[in-house]
Structure formats: C-alpha cells, structure tokens
Amino acid sequence: MVRRTMMSESRRNRRKTERNKRQSKNDISRRDKIIGVLAIIAIFIIAAIVAYYVSLSKAGLKLF
C-alpha cells in the first residue's frame, strides 16, 4: 500500500526538520587557542609577580 503525502503534510514535515536541526558550534581556530593559552600564562605570571612583590613588601623591604 503506497501512501501519498498531501501537500500540507509534506510542508509540515519540512518545517519539523528545520526546527529540529541544531546549529553546529564553530570550532575554535588554532590561532584563538594559542592566544587563549598565552593569555592564561600571562595572567599567571603577573599574579605570581604581584604575590612576590606583596610578600616582600610585607617583610619590610622597599622595592621601588
């Protein structure tokens, strides 16, 4: 038994598939990954320098 789809049913199915399509996330490019890693490393180094400076200043040494 062959079932013929009516025009409205075909349209309904087409809209249903469009709604169910999920947008794929954009991949992070290699350049952006490198920039992100460098930014994290820079923040860590700056935090370490600030912590070192604060500890020396609390010890009574005058640095600048």
Buried (B, 14 or more C-beta within 10 A) or exposed (E): EEEEEEEEEEEEEEEEEEEEEEEEEEEEEEEEEEEEEEEEEEEEEEEEEEEEEEEEEEEEEEEE
